Amino acid sequence: MNQGLHRFYFNDIICVYSEDRKIQLITHLEVFQIYQETLESIVQKLNHPQFVSPNRGSIVNLNIEKTIQTME
């Protein structure tokens, strides 16, 4: 897991989810564990229409779904 400050392009983020009180941010290349944040605070930071929260424990990038659908 990487430590420190990281910046991401919206399209690099696949999803963010909470598991056992740990926040995982999944990108195309890596998985980042986020500390001292809640999923709700991340939703506020992402504040972009391409991100939706299908349930209380996850955030999904809708553009990733569109990419997967067009690849089929």
N, C-alpha and C positions, 0 to 999 in steps of 0.2 A: 504494500500500500504506500502511496506517495504522501508525503507530509508537506505542509506549507501552503502558500497561497497559489491558487490555480485559477485561470480564466478559461472560459469555454465559449465557443460559438454555440448558439442555440441548436444548430443542426448537428453538432457533435454529440449532444446529449440524447441518449436513447430513452432512458427512464431514471427515475429516482424512487427508491422505496425504503421503507422502514422495516427492520427485522430485528427483534430482540433489543429494541431501543437504540439501534444503530442505524444511521442513515447511509445508504449506499447510492452513489451516483455512477451510473453506467454510461460509458462513452463507447465509441467504435473501437477504441484501442485499449482502454484501461477501466478498472473499477476503482473508485475513490471512496474511502470511508470518511464521512463528514462528522466532525465532533462539534459540540457546543452549538448545535443548530437543531431546530425542529423541522419536521416536514412542512408545517404551516409557514414557517419563516422562509423556507426555500420556495414555496409556492408564491409568496409575495415578492421575492427577489426575481423569480422567473417571469412573473406578471406579463405574459405574452399569450396571445390566443392559440398558439400552436401547442401549448401544454395544457393538458386536462388531468383531472384527478378522478379516475374511475371509481376509486374507493378511498377511504381515509388513510390507507397505508402506502399509496403510490401516486406517482406523477408520470404521465406518458407523453412523449413527443409525438403529436399527430403526423408530422411530416415523415417520420420513420415508417409509420404504417402505410402511407401513400407510396413510399419507395418500395416497400415489400410487395404491395399489391401490383405495382407496375412491372415488377421483375418476374411475376408468374406467367 
